[in-house]
Amino acid sequence: MKRPALYFILIACSLFFLFTAGCNTAVMMGDRVVGVKSGKFFYTDGTLKTDYTASFEKTWQATEKALNNMNATVMETEKKISSGTWRAHMEGEDVKITVEYLEPELTTVAVRVGLTGNNLASRLIHDRIREALVQLR
């Protein structure tokens, strides 16, 4: 391979990684969309996930408080030892929130709004959960 072609490929690859390694990155892999926003949130297949430095019980209570504050109609609640799921309806959309224990003071919360997922609405729910966690401490 000639040097100019090699340099072109090297520059093209460098630019690709430079543009995809920023604060907000989304990549389509087959039929799935995966994204990272500011290192805190992980968005995949319409579900926005983040970790909270709080116990499973406090995060569960904060999720309940956030849903109540947003006037959500809770349709179903399923709570197990280390995980739980809320199914609710708000503003004409179905909402699914999954709370999972990771460590004693680390819990993952996954929010999916609507059939295909709504990143903005999921982010709003995460903000309300975070606010409720601050009030519970």
Stockholm file with secondary structure:
# STOCKHOLM 1.0

chainA/1-137         MKRPALYFILIACSLFFLFTAGCNTAVMMGDRVVGVKSGKFFYTDGTLKTDYTASFEKTWQATEKALNNMNATVMETEKKISSGTWRAHMEGEDVKITVEYLEPELTTVAVRVGLTGNNLASRLIHDRIREALVQLR
#=GR chainA/1-137 SS CCHHHHHHHHHHHHHHHHHHSSSEEEEEETTEEEEEETTTEEEETTEEEEEESSCHHHHHHHHHHHHHHTTCEEEEEEECSSEEEEEEEETTEEEEEEEEEEETTEEEEEEEETTTCCHHHHHHHHHHHHHHHHHHC
#=GC SS_cons         CCHHHHHHHHHHHHHHHHHHSSSEEEEEETTEEEEEETTTEEEETTEEEEEESSCHHHHHHHHHHHHHHTTCEEEEEEECSSEEEEEEEETTEEEEEEEEEEETTEEEEEEEETTTCCHHHHHHHHHHHHHHHHHHC
//
